[in-house]
Amino acid sequence: MRCPLLYRFRVIDKLPEKPSAAATRGTVVHAVLERLFDAPAAERTAPRARAMVPGEWERLLAAKPELAELFQEEDGAPAPDRLAEWLTGAQTLVEQWFCWRIRPVWSPRSGSCSWRRSSSPG
């Protein structure tokens, strides 16, 4: 927060703010993970979670059509490249959750992780 007045507007008065692309991405990723945990354990895979991202975005957009403005040009025209990049970012976050949660085996040569389920809880 840059100043006490901004704090008051956001925290105390709770004035509505225009949603950011980052906050919206977090909402979509959270929804994907919630829905993923409704599935049987064997079906909770990174590829499945990644594939769920566009559907969760569409579901959120149907509930809050004003979010479409996040991916429009200044003249109001759709910006499909911007949306595609944003969706890819959301899919990457979902995959990173799997790397973090399933105790990855990091491979410095490939620059990626492979997933190995831990036998210990947590």
C-alpha positions, 0 to 999 in steps of 0.5 A, a space after each residue: 500500500 502506498 498511502 494510508 488513504 489507499 489502505 482505508 479504501 481497500 481494507 476498511 471501506 472495501 471499495 470495489 476494485 477492477 479485477 487484475 489478470 493475476 488475481 483472476 488467474 489465481 481464482 481459476 487455478 484454485 477452482 481447478 484444484 478444488 474440482 480436481 480433488 472432487 475426482 478419484 485419487 487415481 484421476 488427479 493428474 497434472 495433464 488432467 488438471 492442465 486440461 481443466 484450465 480452459 473450462 474453469 476459465 469459461 465457467 468463471 467468465 460466464 459468472 462474471 462477464 466483465 472479466 472479458 475486459 482483461 483480454 481486450 485491446 484498448 479499442 475493445 476488440 478481443 485479444 486472443 493472443 493475450 488470453 492464450 498466454 494467460 491460459 498457458 500461465 494458469 496451466 503452468 501454475 497448476 503443473 507447478 503445484 504438482 511439482 511442489 506437492 508430489 515431491 519432485 525429482 529435479 533434473 538440472 539437465 532437462 530443467 524440469 521435474 518428474 513426479 514421484 509420489 512420496 510414501 510418507 504423508 504430507 
